[in-house]
Amino acid sequence: MSELSQLQSSLSRILRETLPPSINFENPQAIKELQKINQGLDGIGSVPPIASIEQVVAAYRHSGRIVRFVDLKYSCYGAALPMPDGWCVLHDDKLRARLLLQVEDLEESRKRLRCFQALLSSYFSFARYDEQTLKTAHTGWEILRTWLAQQRTKFQNDGENKKLRLPGWFSILIKHENLLTEKPCDRYGVDILNGDNSSLEEARQGLSISQDSWVMEEIVLSQMKASAHLGDTPFITHLDRLLKIAQGETGVKVSVLLKRRAVAVLVGRYARCASKLEQPVLRDAAVNIIGNPWLKKTAWDAWVKKSDGQPDDEAREMINGWLTQQLLTDFFELLSADGQADQRRLNYWLRFVPAIEGTPWLALGPDALHNNSQAYRDLRERAKGRLLRLENPGASNNNAFIMKMGDWLIVEFGVKGHACYVYPATPTPFSLVTETISLNILKSKNKGESFRHADGHKLWESNFDETICQRVKYWPEKSFSKHNLHTGPSRNSRPNIATSSKIEISNVNFDEVAFWSRITKIGLITKDDRSKGGALWVMIEKNRYPREDQWLETLGFKYKSGRGWWREQG
């Protein structure tokens, strides 16, 4: 009697003993259906106890011989099982080849099929995404995959020729033969992306694929690959959910190795979008999982590649630009000495983000180094590899920001009243390959030149531009003058608010001065194409600033996914 029949009989007996005779659960049709299911799943079996498998595999490793069939079957179940030193049968060319040959030489096809099933179990249980798995074991696993595919074809032919009665699970394997190819899970990606996992579940249940199998991790990657073929708008729509999946936040275990592969796919695809609004979650995931795109260039080149296999420099530079922009924002907002964002300095330097080489350095004073709030922990994590301790900072809440542009190093300080210092990068004015740096070293007038943030007949921004732009050989599109002081960080020209206080935008009374004042205070990036017949854009993603979303809607703005809020002049 099969296990299912035993369960059916036991349940029937218990129900007869505990429920009234008038209730009859022994439905003949239902029993026939159960028998049909049982026939469909016959032979799938269960994995023997791990302790027994380990004992047999250890003996095989020691002697190199298998005498009994039960030991052969157990060795097949244990082919991918790693020993304490990392060794497994798949890693060992000699023992792996001997094991597969011994299975092929079995005269009884029924026994060969049972060993095939055991090796299939090993194939699915292999620690494919474990960084501790030996490279030679991966090679052995690929050899096993090819062998299983070949044997599957032979068994299928024998079944079609009535030489062998194939169990029900084998028909599932035939239907999902993709699992034995180099792209085992790609076929499931689109369906699962759209919320349909029925095909995957059919394979998983029918072939007893464990929730811990590499297949479940590969499914994660298949969704990333499927999303990469979507258009910009649907891809961006899926992005937040995909990032949660890639980082293992949805219940599916995701190894470090797979996280890198998954995030690399998403970064590469986003870099191909026509509009690349900053995605903070994507930025932080890329930096935390792959590494700082400037400091870990080798890792980025290895993981983030274009379709032709070449390093995706555009994706790396995109993330580095976002990171630099965020560090600038953190410095002038989060680290501001008086708790008030230094918006003018922030807006000024955001214009130079494309010219800043690599990741800037942050030299933190005692307050910022020891503040354990989430915002400060995130900041220190982002600045990892470029983080210094500022010695003799003067005020404990003082910090320094060091940027390299062309042949120049530029230093800004957090506490207002300190000048900005500009140094030739060669010869090196101070060492940045260190854990600490002194405030006095960063303020050396003997080696560099200081510029004060003080307005005269011209704004200090204009004075800075006259010197710094010429030195670093970079001229931002937007220049400063007193009448456009409040125009914020946009790199595109805006209307002259000194000559127009209110304009009409599509029948909505639009206070231009109030609009730019609020935009500047928040530090949002805009693009104004109204003079060319286009739209006024506020380049933020929806829900990042909920209050501003509501405000923009009241002003008649509409949201376009992947770009931001827009409104045409009426």
VEXBAPA-490264 format. One record per atom (N, C-alpha, C): x, y, z; residue in one letter. Coordinates in steps of 0.2 Angstrom, whole numbers, plus 5000, padded with zeros to 4 digits. Layout:
// residues N
XYZa/...
END
This chain:
// residues 570
500449945000m/500050005000m/500450065000m/500350114996s/500750174995s/500550215001s/501050265002e/500950315008e/500350355008e/500150375002l/499550415001l/498950365002l/498950305000s/498350255002s/498350245009s/498850245013q/498850235020q/498550295023q/498750355021l/498450415024l/497750415023l/497550395017q/496750395015q/496450355020q/496650295021s/496350245025s/496350265032s/496850295035s/496850315042s/496450375043s/496350425038l/495950475039l/495150455039l/495050405034s/494350375034s/494150345041s/494650305044r/494450275050r/494350325056r/494750375056i/494750425061i/494050465061i/493850475054l/493250515053l/492650475055l/492650405053r/492150365055r/492050355063r/492550355066e/492550355074e/492350415077e/492450475074t/492350535078t/491750575075t/491450565069l/490950605066l/490350555066l/489750585066p/489050555065p/489050515059p/488750455059p/488650405054p/488350445048p/487950495049s/487550525043s/488050565039s/488650575041i/489150615037i/489650565034i/489650565027n/490050515024n/490550555020n/491150545021f/491750575018f/492050525013f/491850465012e/492150415007e/491850425001e/491950484997n/491650494991n/492050454986n/491750404982p/492150364977p/492450404972p/492150464970q/492450504964q/493050534967q/493050564973a/493650594976a/494150544977a/494050484979i/494550434980i/494850414973i/494450414968k/494750404961k/495250464960k/495050524961e/495550584960e/496150574964e/496150554970l/496650544974l/497150494972l/496850444969q/497250384966q/497650414960q/497250454956k/497550484950k/498150524952k/498050564957i/498650614959i/499250564962i/499050514965n/499550474968n/499950434962n/499550414957q/499950384951q/500350434948q/500150504948g/500550554944g/501150574948g/501150554954l/501750574958l/502150514961l/501950454958d/502350394960d/503050404959d/503450374964g/504150374963g/504550434964g/504250494966i/504650554968i/505050544974i/504750504979g/505150484985g/505350544989g/505750534994s/506050584998s/506750574999s/507150625001v/507850625002v/507950585008v/508450535008p/508650495014p/508950545020p/508950525026p/509250565031p/509950585029p/510150655030i/510750685029i/511350645032i/511250625038a/511750585042a/512050525038a/511550485036s/511650425032s/512050445025s/511750495022i/512150515016i/512850535017i/512950575022e/513650595024e/514050535025e/513850485028q/514250435030q/514450395024q/513950385019v/514150345013v/514550385009v/514450455008v/514950495004v/515650495007v/515650495013a/516350495016a/516750435015a/516350375015a/516650315013a/516850305006a/516450335002y/516650334995y/517250374993y/517250434997r/517850474996r/518450444998r/518450405003h/519050365006h/519250305002h/518750265000s/518950204996s/518850214989s/518450254986g/518450264979g/517950204976g/517650174980r/517250114978r/516550114981r/516050094977i/515350084979i/515150014977i/514949974982v/514749904981v/514049894980v/513649914985r/512949904986r/512549954982r/511949934979f/511549984976f/511350044980f/511150024987v/510950074991v/511450124992v/512050104993d/512650154993d/512750194987d/512550164981l/512650204975l/512050254975l/511450234977k/510950284977k/511050344982k/511350324988y/511450374993y/512050424991y/512550394987s/513050434984s/512750484979s/512250464975c/511950504971c/511650564974c/511250544980y/510950604983y/511450644987y/512050624988g/512550664991g/513050694987g/512950694980a/513450714975a/513650784976a/513150824978a/513250904979a/513350924986a/513350874991l/513450884998l/514150905000l/514250965002p/514950985004p/515150955011p/515750935011m/516050915017m/516350975021m/516550965027p/516851025031p/517351065028p/517751025023d/518351065020d/518151095013d/517451085012g/517251115005g/517151065000g/517451005001w/517550954996w/516850924995w/516650904988c/516050864987c/516150824981c/515750774980v/515850724974v/515950764967v/515450814967l/515550854960l/516150884959l/516550904964h/517150934964h/517750894962h/517650824963d/518150774962d/518050744955d/518450764950d/518350734943d/518350664943d/518750624946k/518850554946k/518250524949k/518050544955l/517450504958l/516850524955l/516750584953r/516150604949r/516050564943r/516550564939a/516550524933a/516350444934a/516650424939r/516550354941r/515850344944r/515550384947l/514850384950l/514350384944l/514450434939l/514050434934l/514050374929l/514650344928l/514750284924l/514450224927l/514450224934q/514250164937q/513450164937q/513150224937v/512450234936v/512250204929v/512650234924e/512450214917e/512550134916e/512950104920d/513050034919d/512549984922d/512150014926l/511549974929l/511149944924l/511049874925e/510649844920e/509949854921e/509649864927e/508949874928e/508849954927e/508349964922s/508150034920s/507850064926s/507450024930r/507150054936r/507650084941r/508150044942k/508750064947k/509050124944k/509150124937r/509550184934r/509050244935r/508450244934l/507950294935l/507950324942l/508050274947r/508050294954r/508650334956r/509250314953c/509850354954c/509850424950c/509550424944f/509450484940f/509050534945f/508550504948q/508150554952q/508550574958q/508950534961a/509350554966a/509950614964a/510150604958l/510650654955l/510250714954l/509650704951l/509250764950l/509150804956l/509050774962s/508950804968s/509650844970s/510250814969s/510850844970s/510950904966s/510750894960y/510750954955y/510451014958y/509851004960f/509451064963f/509651084970f/509951044974s/510151064980s/510851094980s/511251094975f/511951124974f/511951194977f/512451204981a/512551274983a/512851324978a/512451334973r/512651374967r/512851444969r/512551474973y/512651544974y/512951564981y/513351504984d/513651514990d/514451534988d/514651584990e/515351604989e/515851564991e/515751514996q/516151464998q/516251404994q/515751394989t/515751344985t/516351344980t/516751294980l/517351284975l/517151294968l/517651324964k/517551334957k/517551274954k/517951224956t/517951154953t/517251124954t/516951134959a/516251104961a/515751134956a/515851194954h/515351224949h/515451194942h/516051184941t/516251144934t/515851074934t/515951044940g/515650974941g/514850974940g/514651034943w/513851044943w/513651054936w/514051084932e/513851094925e/513951034921e/514350994922i/514450924919i/513850884921i/513650884927l/513050844929l/512450874926l/512350934925r/511850964921r/511750934914r/512350934911t/512350904904t/512150834904t/512450794909w/512350724909w/511550704911w/511250744915l/510550734917l/510150754910l/510350804907a/509950814901a/509950764895a/510550734895q/510650674890q/510250614893q/510350604899q/509950544902q/509250554901q/508950614902r/508250624902r/508050604895r/508350624890t/508150614883t/508150534882t/508650494885k/508650424884k/508050394887k/507950414894f/507350394897f/506650404894f/506650464891q/506050484888q/505950444881q/506450424878n/506350384872n/506150314874n/506450284879d/506250224882d/505550224884d/505350274887g/504650274889g/504150284883g/504350314878e/503950324872e/503950254868e/504450214868n/504450154865n/504250094869n/503950114875k/503650064880k/504150014883k/504750034883k/505249994886k/505350014894k/505050064896l/505050084903l/504450124904l/504150114910r/503550154913r/503850204917r/503750264914l/504050324917l/503550354923l/503750374928p/503350404934p/503050464932p/502550494936g/502250554934g/502750614934g/503150614939w/503650674940w/504050684934w/504150624930f/504650634924f/504250674919f/503650664918s/503250714913s/503350784915s/503350794922i/503450864924i/504150894922i/504650844922l/505350864920l/505350874913l/505050834909i/504950844902i/504650914900i/504150934903k/503850994902k/504251054904k/504651044909h/505151094911h/505851074910h/505951054904e/506651034902e/507151094902e/506851154902n/507351214903n/507751214909n/507551174914l/507851174921l/508551144920l/508651104914l/509251074913l/509651104907l/509651174907t/509951204902t/510351264905t/510751304901e/511151354904e/510651414906e/510051414904k/509651474906k/509051434909k/509151404915p/508551364918p/507951394920p/507951464922c/507351494924c/507051554920c/507451564915d/507251624911d/506451624909d/506251564907r/505551564905r/505051584910r/505251584916y/504751604921y/504751674923y/505251714921g/505351784923g/504751824921g/504551824915v/503951874913v/503351854917v/503151794917d/502551774921d/502551794928d/503151784932i/503151794939i/503151874939i/503451914935l/503451984935l/502752004935l/502351974931n/501651994931n/501151954936n/501451924941g/501151904946g/500851824945g/501051794940d/500851724939d/501451674940d/501451644946n/501951594947n/501751524946n/501151504943s/500851444942s/501351394939s/501751414934s/502151374930s/502751354934s/503051404938l/503551384943l/503351334948l/502751344951e/502551304956e/502351234954e/502151224948e/502051164945e/502751124945e/503251154942a/503951124942a/504151114949a/504151164954r/504351154961r/504051094964r/503351094964q/503051044968q/503150974964q/503050974958g/503150914954g/503850874955g/504350914955l/505050894956l/505350894963l/504950914968s/505150924975s/505750964975s/505751024972i/506251074972i/506151114979i/506651114983s/506651144990s/506651214989s/506351254994q/506251324994q/506951354995q/507451314997d/508151334998d/508551324992d/508251294987s/508651274981s/508851344977s/509451334973w/509651384969w/509151404964w/508651364962v/508151374958v/507751444960v/507651444967m/507251494969m/507651564969m/508251554970e/508651614969e/508751634961e/508751584957e/508851604950e/508151634947e/507651614951i/506951654949i/507051724950i/507351744955v/507551814957v/507851844951v/508351814948l/508751844943l/508351844936l/507951794936s/507551794929s/507051854929s/506751874935q/506351934935q/506751994933q/507351994935m/507752054934m/507852054926m/508052004923k/508151994916k/507552014912k/506951984914a/506352004911a/506252074911a/506352104917s/506152184917s/506652224913s/507252194911a/507752234907a/507452234900a/507052194898h/506752194891h/506152244891h/505852264896l/505252314896l/505452384894l/504952414892g/505052484890g/505252524897g/505452594896d/505652634901d/505152634907d/504552654905t/503952664910t/503752604914t/503652544910p/503452484914p/504052464918p/504652474916f/505252454920f/505252494926f/505252554926i/505252604932i/504652584936i/504152564934t/503552554938t/503652494942t/504052444940h/504252384943h/504852394948h/505252444947l/505852454950l/505952444957l/505452474961d/505452474968d/505352404971d/504852364968r/504752294970r/505352254968r/505652264962l/506252224960l/506852234965l/506952294967l/507452304972l/507352274978l/506752264981k/506552234987k/506752154986k/506552134980i/506652064979i/507452044978i/507752094975a/508452084974a/508852084981a/508652124985q/508952124992q/508652074997q/508252034995g/508051974999g/507552005004g/507152055003e/506652085007e/505952055006e/505852005002t/505151975001t/505051905003t/505551885007g/505451815010g/505851765006g/506151775000v/506551734997v/507251744998v/507651695001k/508351705003k/508751724996k/509151774997v/509551794991v/510251804994v/510751764991s/511451764993s/511751834991s/512351844994v/512751904992v/512951904984v/513151844982l/513251834975l/512751854970l/512151824972l/511551844968l/511351914968l/511351944974k/511152014975k/511552054970k/512252044970r/512652084965r/512452074958r/512252014956r/512052004949r/511352034948r/510952034952a/510252064952a/510252134951a/510652164956v/510652244956v/511052264950v/511552224948a/511952244942a/511452254936a/511052204935v/510552204929v/510052264930v/509852284936l/509452344937l/509752404935l/510352414938v/510752474937v/510952484929v/511152424926g/511252434919g/510652454915g/510052424917r/509452444913r/509252514914r/509252534920y/509052604922y/509552654918y/510152634917a/510652684914a/510452694907a/510052644904r/509852654897r/509152694896r/508852714902c/508252754901c/508352814898c/507852844895a/507952914892a/508052964897a/507652954902s/507653004908s/507952964914s/508452994917k/508752954923k/508652994930k/508053014932l/507953044938l/508353004943l/508653034948e/508952994954e/508452954957e/508752884958q/508352834962q/508752824968q/508552854974p/508952844980p/509052764982p/508452724981v/508552654983v/508952614979v/508952634972l/509452604968l/510152624969l/510252684970r/510952714972r/511252674978r/510852674983d/511052644990d/511152564989d/510752534985a/510852464984a/511452444980a/511552484975a/512152474971a/512852494975a/512852544979v/513452564983v/513552504988v/512952484992n/513052444997n/513252374995n/512952354989i/513052284987i/513652274982i/513652314977i/514252314972i/514852344975i/514752404978g/515252444980g/515252514978g/515752554981n/515752624978n/516052624971n/515652654966p/515852644959p/516552674957p/516752724961w/517452744960w/517952704963w/517852694969l/518352654973l/518452574971l/517852554969k/517752484967k/517652474960k/518052504956k/517952504949k/518052434946k/518552394949t/518652334946t/518052284947t/517752294953a/517052254954a/516552274950a/516452344949w/515952364944w/516052344937w/516652344935d/516752324928d/516652244927d/516752204933a/516652134933a/515852114933a/515452154936w/514752144937w/514352184933w/514452244932v/513952284928v/514252294921v/513952254916k/514152254909k/513652264904k/513852294899k/513352304893k/513152234890k/512752244885s/512552174881s/513152144877s/513652184876d/514252154872d/514752134877d/514552134883g/515052104888g/515552154891g/515552214888q/516052264890q/515752304896q/516252334901p/516052364907p/515552424905p/515052434909d/514552484908d/514752544911d/515152584908d/515452644911d/514852694912d/514352704908e/513852744909e/513452734916e/513352674917a/512952654923a/513352664929a/514052654929r/514452664934r/514552744936r/514552784930e/514652854931e/513952884934e/513452854932m/512752874934m/512652864942m/512852814944i/512852794951i/513352844955i/513952854952n/514452894956n/514152964956n/513852994951g/513553054951g/513053064956g/512653014956w/512053014962w/512353014969w/512952974969l/513252974976l/513553034978l/513953064973t/514253134974t/513653184976t/513153184972q/512653234974q/512353224981q/512253164983q/511953144989q/512453164995q/513053154994l/513553174999l/513553255000l/513553284994l/513553354994l/512953384998l/512353354997t/511753365000t/511753355007t/512053295009d/512153275016d/512553325020d/513153345016f/513553395020f/513253465021f/512953495016f/512653555017f/511953555021f/511653505021e/511053495025e/511053465031e/511253395031l/511253355037l/511853385042l/512353395039l/512953415043l/513053495044l/512553525042s/512553605043s/512653615051s/513053655053a/513253675060a/512653695064a/512253735061d/511653765065d/510953725063d/511053675060g/510453635059g/510053665053g/510253715050q/509853745044q/510253735038q/509953705033a/510253695026a/510553755023a/511253745021d/511553805018d/511453795011d/510853825009q/510553805002q/510953844997q/511253904998r/511653934993r/512253894991r/512653874996r/513253834995r/513053774991r/512553734994l/512353674991l/512153684983l/511753734982n/511553744975n/512153764971n/512653794974y/513253814970y/513653754968y/513753714972w/514153654971w/513853594967w/513153594968l/512853544964l/512953554956l/513053614954r/513153634947r/513753594945r/514253584949f/514953554947f/514953474948f/514353444950v/514453374950v/514753334944v/514553354938p/514853324932p/515653324932p/515853384935a/516653394935a/516953364941a/516653344946i/516953314952i/517253244950i/517853234951e/518153164949e/518053114955e/517853064954g/517753004959g/517253034964g/517353004970t/516953014976t/517353064980t/516953114982p/517253164987p/517453134994p/517953164997w/518053145004w/517653185009w/517553155015l/517153185020l/517653185026l/517853235029a/518153235036a/517653255041a/517553215045l/516953225050l/517253245057l/516953295060g/517153305067g/516853265072g/516953275078p/516653225084p/515953215084p/515553265083d/514853265083d/514553215078d/514753225071a/514553185066a/514853115066a/515453105069l/515753035069l/515352995074l/515053025080h/514852985085h/514052985085h/513753025081n/513053025081n/512752965078n/512352925082n/512152865080n/511452855077n/511152915075s/510552915072s/510552885065s/509952855062q/509952825056q/510252865050q/510152935050a/510352975045a/511052985045a/511452985051y/512152985051y/512452925049y/512152865051r/512452805050r/512452795042r/511852815039d/511852805032d/512352845028d/512452905031l/512952955028l/513652915028l/513852895034r/514552865035r/514552805031r/514052765030e/514052705025e/514152725018e/513852785016r/513952805009r/514652825008r/514952855013a/515652885012a/516152835014a/515952775015k/516452725017k/517052725011k/517652725013g/518252725009g/518452795007g/518052845009r/518252915008r/518152955015r/518052925020l/517952955027l/518552965031l/518653025033l/519153045037l/518953075044l/519353075049r/519253105055r/519553175055r/519153225056l/519453295056l/519653305063l/520353315064e/520653335070e/520653405071e/520653435077n/520653505079n/520153545075n/519553515075p/519053545071p/518853615073p/519053645079g/518853705081g/518153695085g/517653695081a/516953675084a/516853605083a/516553565088s/516453495088s/515953475082s/515553525080n/515153505075n/515353535068n/516053545067n/516353565061n/516553505057n/516453505050n/516653455046n/516953485039n/517253445036a/517553465029a/517353425023a/517253455018f/517153415011f/517653435006f/517953385004i/518553394999i/518353364992i/518453404987m/518253384980m/518853384976m/518953344971k/519453344966k/519153364959k/519353414956m/519153434950m/519753454945m/519853414940g/520353424936g/521053424940g/521453474940d/522053474943d/522053514950d/521453514953w/521353554959w/520953514964w/521153534970l/520753504976l/520353564979l/519753554981i/519353614984i/519053594990i/519153634995v/518953615002v/518353665005v/517853635007e/517353675010e/517253655017e/516953695022f/516853675029f/516153685031f/515953645036g/515253645038g/515053705042g/515453735046v/515353795050v/515353855046v/514853895046k/514853955042k/515454005045k/515754045040g/516254085042g/516954065040g/516953995039h/517653975036h/517653985028h/518154005026a/518254015019a/518353945015a/518253955008c/518353895004c/519053895002c/519453835002y/520153835000y/520153794993y/520653824989v/520753794983v/521453784982v/521653714981y/522353694981y/522553664974y/523153674971p/523353634966p/523453564968p/523153514964a/523253444966a/523953414966a/524353444962t/525053424962t/525553484963t/526053484967p/526153424972p/525553424977p/525453364979t/524953354984t/525053394990t/524453434992p/524553484997p/524453455004p/524153395004f/524053355010f/523853285008f/523953235013s/523853165012s/523053155013s/522753115008l/522053095009l/522053015010l/522652985010v/522752915011v/522852905019v/522452925023t/522552925030t/521852915033t/521852905040e/521252905044e/521052975047e/521553015047t/521353085050t/521753135046t/521453195047i/521753255044i/521553315048i/522053365049s/521953415054s/521653475050s/521153515054l/520853575051l/521453625048l/521953625052n/522453675051n/522853665044n/522853595042i/523153575036i/522753595030i/522053585031l/521553605026l/521453675025l/521753715029k/521753795029k/522353825028k/522853795024s/523453825023s/523453875017s/523553935019k/523653985014k/524253985010k/524753955013n/525453945010n/525353905004n/524953855004k/524953804998k/524353814994k/523853854996g/523253864992g/522953934993g/522353944990e/522054014990e/521354004993e/521154054997s/520554055000s/520054104997s/519354084997f/518854124994f/518254125000f/518054185001r/517554195006r/516854195003r/516354175007h/515654175004h/515354235006h/515554295004a/515354355005a/515154394999a/514554424999d/514254464994d/514554534994d/514754564988g/514954634987g/514454664982g/514854694977h/514454724972h/514254664967h/514554604968k/514354544965k/514254494970k/513854444968l/513754384973l/514354344973l/514454314979w/515054274980w/515054214975w/514454194973e/514454134968e/514754154961e/514654224959s/514954244953s/515754254954s/515954274960n/516654284961n/516954214961n/516654164964f/516954094963f/516954074956f/516454084952d/516454054945d/517054084941d/517154154942e/517654184938e/518354154939e/518454124945t/519154094947t/519154014946t/518653984949i/518553914949i/518453884942i/517953914938c/517853884932c/518453884927c/518753934927q/519353944923q/519953884925q/519953874932r/520453824934r/520253754932r/519653744934v/519453664933v/519253654926v/519253704922k/519053694915k/518353674914k/517853694918y/517153674918y/516753734919y/516253744915w/515853804915w/515053774916w/514753774921p/514053754922p/513653804918p/513053774915e/512653814911e/512353874914e/512253864921k/511853924924k/512353964928k/512354024927s/512754074930s/512354114935s/512654154940f/512354184945f/512354264944f/511854294946s/511854364947s/511254384952s/511254444955k/510854454960k/510154444959k/509954454952h/509154454951h/508954384950h/509454334950n/509254264949n/509554224955n/509654254961l/509954224967l/509454164969l/508854164968h/508354124971h/508154064966h/508554054961t/508354004956t/508553934957t/508853924963g/508953854965g/509453814961g/509453754961p/510053714958p/509953684951p/509453714948s/509353684941s/509953704936s/510153664932r/510653674927r/510453714921r/509753724921n/509453754915n/509153824917n/509153864912s/508953934914s/508253934916s/508053984920r/507353994922r/507154064921r/506454084921p/506254144919p/506554204924p/506554264922n/506854314926n/506254334931n/506254314937i/505754324942i/505754404944i/506254434942a/506254514944a/505754554940a/505654524934t/505254564930t/504554534929t/504354484932s/503754444932s/503554414939s/503054434942s/502854404948s/502354354948s/501954354943k/501354304942k/501254294935k/501154234933i/501054214926i/500454164927i/500154154921e/499554114921e/499754044918e/499653984921i/499853924918i/499253884918i/499053874912s/498453834910s/497853844915s/497653914916n/497153934920n/497253934927n/497853914929v/497953914936v/498353974938v/498154014943n/498554074945n/499154054948n/499754064945f/500354044947f/500854094949f/501054094956d/501454144959d/502154124958d/502454154953e/503154134951e/503654144957e/503654204960v/504154214966v/504054164971v/503354144973a/503254094978a/503454024976a/503354014970f/503553944967f/504353934968f/504753984965w/505453974965w/505753974972w/505354014976s/505654024983s/505553954987s/504953924986r/504853854989r/505353804986r/505453804979i/505853754975i/506553764978i/506753824979t/507453834981t/507553814988t/507053824992k/507153804999k/507253735000k/506853694996i/506853624996i/507453594993i/507753634988g/508253604984g/508153564978g/507553574975l/507353524970l/507653554963l/507753504959i/508053514952i/507453524947i/507553574943t/506953594938t/507253604931t/506853604926k/507053614919k/506453654916k/506653714914d/506153754911d/506153764904d/505753734900d/505753744893d/505253784890d/504853824894r/504353864892r/504453914886r/505053944887s/505253994882s/505353964875s/505453894875k/505453854868k/504853824867k/504253844870g/503653814869g/503553744872g/503953724877g/503953664881g/503653674887g/503853634892a/503553634899a/503953654904a/503753664910l/504153674916l/504153614920l/504753584921w/504753524924w/505053534932w/504853494936v/505153484943v/505353404943v/505953394943m/506253334942m/506353294949m/505753264951i/505753224957i/505253164956i/505453114959e/504953054958e/504353054963e/503853034961k/503253034964k/503253004971k/502953034976n/502953004983n/503653014987n/504153044984r/504753054988r/504653114992r/504253164989y/504053224993y/503353234993y/502953194997p/502253194997p/501853264997p/502153305002r/501853375002r/501953414996r/502553404993e/502653444987e/502253414981e/502153344981d/501653314976d/500953354976d/500753354982q/500053384983q/500053464981q/500653494983w/500653564981w/500753574973w/501153534970l/501253534963l/500553524959l/500153474962e/499553464959e/499053524959e/499053554965t/498653614966t/498853674961t/499453664958l/499753714954l/499553694946l/499253634946g/499153614939g/499653574936g/500153544940f/500653504937f/500353434936f/500653394931k/500453324931k/501153284931k/501053224933y/501653184934y/501753134928y/502353134926k/502553084921k/503053034924k/502852974924s/503352924927s/504052924923s/504552914928g/505152914925g/505552984924g/505053034924r/505353104923r/505253154928r/504553164930g/504453204936g/503753244934g/503653304938w/503053344937w/503153394932w/502653404928w/502753454922w/502053494921w/502153554918r/501553594917r/501753644911r/501353644906e/501453694901e/501153754902e/501353814899q/501153874900q/500553884896q/499953904899g/499353914895g/499353984891g/
END
